[in-house]
Amino acid sequence: MVKKSCSSFNSVNQGSDKLITYNSTFIISKMPTDHIQYKYHPNHLANSEPLATDLSKLRTEEMVLNMGPQHPSTHGVLRLEVVTDGEIIKNVVPHFGYLHRCFEKHAEKLPYNQLIPFVDRMDYLAAMNSEHAYAMGVEKMLGIDKDVPKRVEYIRVLVAELNRIASHFIAIGTYGLDIGTFTPFLWLMRDREHLNRLLEWVSGARMLYNYIWIGGLYYDLPVGFEERCADFIRYLKPKLIELQKIVIDNKIFIQRTANIGVLPLDLAINYGISGPCLRASGLRFDLRRVDAYSVYPELDFDVPVGKGEMGTTGDCWDRTHVRVLECWESVKIIEQCLQKLTGEHKRTREFDPQAHVPKKIRPKMMDFYARAENPKGELGFFFRTTGTYDVPFRVKVRSCCFVNLSVLPAITKDVMLADLIAILGSLDIMMGEIDR
């Protein structure tokens, strides 16, 4: 490649050379005329989409099916390698990596405060909850977690719980689509639109908010937000009752999900499962209670668990039921936050949500792990810092969706092929977080 000066801007082809001029410079690019861009080889498909199954060891009646990565019921670009005997599943191997977000690599190049938009893009259906976990982790490393004003903490919890309901609405609505019902999806998307508009009013964005900052918030709640949020909660309560009737108590839904995909408690613990999937197996484990972070210890709410009311504890029905019950608990938390934000911690002219936002973030040299309860489970951030730089040496994400997906092969042995979609949908995975 040769650079030469030139007084004009043009592009000229001269035989096998292509002259491109830009900014008074042109570049001669050597392109051989006999260059072959693509050459077919019979192993190209096998190399690009490798199989974990040894085809030479398959029995005569077994076959390998690829489900995805375009299949709509895989909830993202996920490929499932399914070994079947007729319609009975013998093995499932998840293949992912089609939606790589490069978050952990970005984290090695950017300051702590500039990473929040990338945190949003992992679980983009629960971005407020992810921001909350990340911001709390950095604040604890800096030792400023006790300095965050109470009004900021209550606003954080308020928007996180609104986002939790929106995430569960997507989980329940799309799960209905997976197993053959359409109306609940439309109803839940209608109600989720109200939540999106509330969060857009707060942050200026519908899904990727960049609202919860390290040490504070981007901005205070808009004037009148508390009243409109209270109106929405009054509207939502009858809709949750309708949701219970049309989905959870529906005879067809029960027949499709009860005793399907049973996740025993010991298996869930051994796999590190968290969130509604773990609580549906009977363990009352919620990091909002266990770690008692933010202002959750000051709030009154229950932790729903699966009881096997329609089938076996830990089945697909229990996992969906726990999510519906968690929507009710989030409503209770939101009402208490609104009461605090209009009473003891109401807005004042002097309140500045960015008063404790650090200008330079340089934690001491340490290894630190922070976690929080996301709608799908435990989201954790492992930080390794050098103490001399405002860019982290390493940020490792503990993705709850990644861990929850790992149990899929264990709970799909010897089930019907049609039930695989019901089991996968009940895990509520997010590929943006899995392929972080």
N, C-alpha and C positions, 0 to 999 in steps of 0.2 A: 504494500500500500504506500503510495507516494503522494505527498501534499505539495501543491504548487499554488502561487498567487494567481488571482484572476480578478478582473475588474467588473464582471457581470455575473448574474445568477441564472444558470440554466442547467439543463441536463441533456447530454449528448451521448449517443451510442456509437462507438467506433469498433466494429467487428466484435471481438470477444471482450473488449474493455467497455466499461460504463463510466462516464465522466459525470460526477455530481458536484456542482459548485454551490457553496453556501458561505455567506459572510466573507466574500472576497477570497475564498479558498475552494479549490476543487480536489476531489479525491478520485484516484484511479483505482477501481476495484477489478481485480483480475478474476474472471469467471471462465473456466475451461469450457469449451464448446461440447466436449464429450462427457460432461458431468451428469451422472444419473442421480436424481433426487430420491427415488424410491425403487427398491428392488424387492419383489415378492419372495417370501420364504414361507414354507408351510408351518414353521414353528412360531411365526410372529404372534398369532393369537394366544398360543400357550404361554409365550414369554410375557405378554402384556397382561394377561388375566390368568395367573398361575392357579392351579388347583392344589389344595392340601390333601386331597384324596388320591391314593394310588389306584389308578384305574385298572391296573393288572390284577388287583386283589379284590375287585368287586365280584360278588356272586352274580349268577346269571339273571336272577330276578331283580337285582338292584340297578339303579341308575342315578346319575348325578344331574341335579337341576340347578341352574343359576337363577336366583330370584333377585333382580336388581342388576345394576344400580339405578335403573330407570323406573322400577316398580313403584307406583304411588304409595303403596302401603308399607314401604320400608322407611317412611318418615324422613326422607333425605337420600343422599347418594350413598346408600349402603348396599353391598352385594352379599347375599347369603348363599353359600354353597351347601346345597341340601342333598343328602344321600337318602333315597327313598326305596322302600320295598312296596311297590304298588302305591297306596296312599298313606302308608305308615312311614314316619320319619325315623331313620336310623341314626343320623348325625347331622348337625348343623355347624358350619364354620363361618363366622362373620368376617367379611373382608371390608376394610375401610381405608381411608386415605385419599378419597376422591375430592374432598372438600377441605384441603389443608389450609388452615388460617395463618399458620406461621407465627402464632402469638408468642411462643416462648423464644423465638429468634428475634422478633421485634423487641422483646423485653431486654435483650442484651445490648440494644443500640439506642434506646430512648430513656429519658429521665422518668422517674416514677409518675409524676403528674401527667405526662403525655401518654401514658399507657392506658388510661381509662377508656378512651374510644375503642381500643383494641379489646379490652375486657368486654365491652358491650357486644362485640361481634362474635363471641363464642356462643353463649346461649342467648340468642337475640330475641327470644320470647320472654326472657326474665332478666333483662339488662340491668334494671334497678337493683335486683337482688345481688347480681354479680358485682356491680359497682360497690355496693354496701360491704360485701365481704373483702374486696380488695382494699378499699379505703381504710377499713378498720385494721387490717393487717399492717399497713404502712404506718398508721397512727400509733399502733402498739410498739412497733420498732423504734419510732421516734420518741416514744414516751409522752405523747400529747393526747392520748385517748381520753384522759380524765378532764382535759381542758375544753373539749367540744361542748358547746352550750346545749342545754336541755331542749330548747326549741328545735335546734338542728337535729338532735337525736330523734325527737318525735316526728319531725317531717320525714326523716329517712325511713323510719318504720312505716309511716303512713303510705309513702309512695311504694315501698317494697311490698307491702301487703296488697295494695292495688294491683301491682304487677304480678303477685302470686296468684290472685284470682284470674287475671287475664291468661296466665300460663296454663292454669288448670282448665280454663274454658277451652283452650286449643286442644289440650290433651284429651278431654272428654268428648269434645265435638268431633275431632278427627278419628277418635277411637270408634265412635258410632258409625262413621263412614266405612271404617275398616271391616266392620262386621255386618253392614247391610242396612243401616238406618240413616236417613238424610235430614229429617226435620230437626233433631237436636243440634246438628252442626249449624244450621241456619239461625236457629234461636240464639245459640251461644256466640256466634260471630256477630250477631246484632248487638248483644249486650257487651261483648268485648269492645265493640266500636266506641261505646260510651267511655269505657276505661281508657282506650287509646286517646280519646279527645281530652280527657282530664289530664293525662300525663303529658300530652302535647302542650296543653295550656301551661303546665308547670315548667317544662324544659325547652319547648320549641321543637321537639322531635317526637315522632309517633312510636318509634321502636328503639332507636339507638340514642340514648338520652344524654350521656356525659353530664349528668346533673349532680351526682354525689361526688364531691371533691375531697381530697385528702385534707382533713381539718375543718371541713365545712360543706357548703353547698354552692352551686353556681348562682342561685338567686333564691330569694324568699318566695313563699307561696303567693300567687297573684291575689289581689284583693277580691274577695267574694268566693275564693276557691273552697273554703271550709263549708260554706252554705250549699254550694252546688254539689260538693261531694256527699254531704248529708242527704240531699235530695236523691242522689243516685242510690245510696244505700237503702233508702226507703223504697225506691223502685225495684231494687235487686232482690229483696227478701222474698216477695211472691214468686219471682222468676226461679229462685232456687228450689222452692216447693214444687213448681212445675217440672223442673229438671229431675227431681227425685221421682216424680210420678212417671214421666215419659221415658226415662232411661233406667234408673236403678231398680224400680219396682216393676218394670216391664217384663212380662212373662217370656217373651222371645229373647230379650237381652239376658235374662237370668239363665235360660237354657243354653245360650251361646257362651257364657262366661263362668258359670258355677262349676266347680270341680275341674276346671281347665287351667293348665299352667300352674299347678300348685307349687309354691316355693316354701318348703319347710323352714322353720326358724333357724335351726342349726346350719342348714345349707346357706341361708341368707347371711348369717354372721360369718361363716367361713369364707364366703366370697367378698365380704366387705360391703355388702349392699347397704344403702342408706335411703333416707327420704320415705315417701309413701310406700315404696316397694317393701322396705323393711318393716314399717309400722303395720302394713297389711298382713304381715306374717305373725303379728301378735306382740311385738316388742315396742313399748312406749318410749321411744328414743327420738328426741327432737332437740337439736343443738340450741334452739332458742331457750329451752329449759335447762339442758345439760350444761352448756357453757354460760348461760345467763348473760349474753352480751347485749350491748346497747341498753335500751330501756325496757326490754322484754320482762325482766324480773318485776317491774312495776305494773305490768299489765295482767289482766285475768283472762286466760284462755285455756282450753283443754287440748290434749294431744290424742286425736282419734286413732284407734287401732282396729285391725281386722279381727272379727270374731267368728267367721265361718257361718254367718246367719243363713246364707242360701246354699252353701256347699261346704267346702273345706277351707279352713283358715289359710290365707295366703294364696288364694286362687285369683283369677282375673277379676271376678266380681268384687272381691274384697279390695283390690288395688284401686278400682274405679270408685268404689263407695268411699274409701278413705279420702280421695281427692275431693269428692263432693262435700264431705264433712269438714275438710280443711277450709273450703270456701266459707262455710258458716263461721268457723273460728277466725278467719281473716276479717270477716265483717265485724265481729265483736272487737277485734283489735283496732280496726279503723275507727269505730265509734268512740272508743276510749281515747285514741289519739286526737280526734277532733274535739273531744271534750277538754283535753289538756291544752290544745292549741288555741281554743277560744276562751280559755279560763286562766289557769295558772301561768301558762306560757304563751299568752296572746301576743300578737305583733305590736311592736312599738317603733317609733321613729328612729330610736337609737340602735335598733337591732341590725347587725351586719353579719350575714351568713358567711362572709369570707374573712372575718376578723382574725380567725386562728388558722387560716390557710398559710402554710409555710412558703416563703419565697424560694428557699433553697432546701432541697430534701437530700440530706446526706447522713443516713443512719450509721451507727458504729459497726465495726466488722462483726458479723454474727451469721449464724444460720437460724432462720426463724420460720415457723409454720403458723398460719392463721386459717381459720375455717368458719363457715357460716352455713345456715340452713337455707338452701335454695329450694324452689318448688319441686325439683327433681331429686334432691338429696344433698349430701355434704359436698360443698365446693371449697377446696382448700388451695392455698397459695404457699409454696415453699420459696423463701427468699434466701439467697446467699449474697452478702454484701462485703465490700472490701474496706469500707470506712474512709476511703479517700476520693470517692467519686459519687456523683448524683445519678449515675446509671447503674442498675443492679448488675452484679456479675452473672447471676442466674435467677430465673423465676420459673419454677416448675408448678404446673397446675394439676391438682388432684380433681379430675373430672368425675362427677357422680354418674353421668351418663355412660362414660367409658366403663366404669366398674359394674354398673347395673347391666350393661349389655353382655358382660363376660359370663353371666350366669345363664344366658339363653340356651347354649347346648345342653346344659344339665337338666333343664326343665322342659325340654322338647323331645326327649327320648320316647319313642314309641307312641307319639301322638299323631292324630290325623293331620294331613297336609293343610287342610282348611283352618285347623286350630293354630297353626304357626303364626298366622297374621294376627289372630286374637291375642296370642301370648306376647308377640313383639310389641303390638300397640299398647298393651297394658303396662309395659316398662317405661313408656314415655321418654324416649331418647331424643337427643338433639345432636345432629351430626356436626354442627359448627363447634360444639364443645368437645365432641369425641375426637375430631380431627383438628384439635387446637394447634 
